[in-house]
Amino acid sequence: MCSNISSTTLESWRERPPSSYSIKVENLSQFESSTLHSDGKYLSRHFSSGDYKWRMIIYPKGNDKDNGSGFISMYVEIDSTSLISTTPTEVYANLQFFVFNKKENKYFTIQDVESKPFNTLRTMWGLPQVLALDTFNDRNNGYLFDGDHCEFGVDIIVVPPPTKWEMLSFVKLPYPKFSWIVKNFSEIKDNPYTSDSFSKGGKKWVLKVYPKGYSTPDSKWLSIYLYLADGEILKNDEKIYVQAHVKVEDPRGSNHLTCKLNWWFNRPSQSCGWDHFVSTAELRKSYLDKKDTLNVEVEFKVVSATNYS
């Protein structure tokens, strides 16, 4: 099947008849004469397509007011009462116009590459230059047949409004920090050792420190991870983006140790953190106070929030 593509329209051939509406004319000359007192156009009866009512409009000698001189011009018009009585009040539709060619035993088709918005301010869309009159009127080409017969048609494919969507936002929290005082750190036997749960960005979280390391038993590194708290349920395919700073405070000055976290959490009890946050030697030297207390803080810079339809 051959086709011709311009910047705004697509032309092709098709065997299947138009599915929305067809106008079969048995006498083209009389058809043209009938439009002389109706601004050169013929209006079909109303028909239904996509739960809306439409009317097909043909200018058999072209719509001069829309740069259609020398061409057959074809349009469709939506019944405005269909818009008023239904939701939404604006309808997008793909339009494909047809002219039957008996010689090819196929339909010449032309369509706009863009969907068109029909609303109360603009109820009619179409193409002013569907087929050149010189081509159409030349009987050797096959568009006129059985004397003076011809056939026009249209397919209207109503684009359904979006019913599924998600709205993603990135929120800066008014109270972004959670501080955790870990007392008697050197005496902790649990690995990991877990903080109380806390709420940030509509979800509950916990911090976990691993005095003996996360991935390697008896590691010489302190590991720190941020977790979604136990029992925190995520919807199907829900995910939460967190941008945060996790800090181990220097109890003797301002030489705090800070790591940046950027992570999408997409399943319950998921975590993100660092195996080697600080060596245990450096930790005991610089980050435990005289009472063997470790101060850990997480500051949420950004938390995503997603609403779904």
Disulfide bonds with the S-S distance in Angstrom:
none
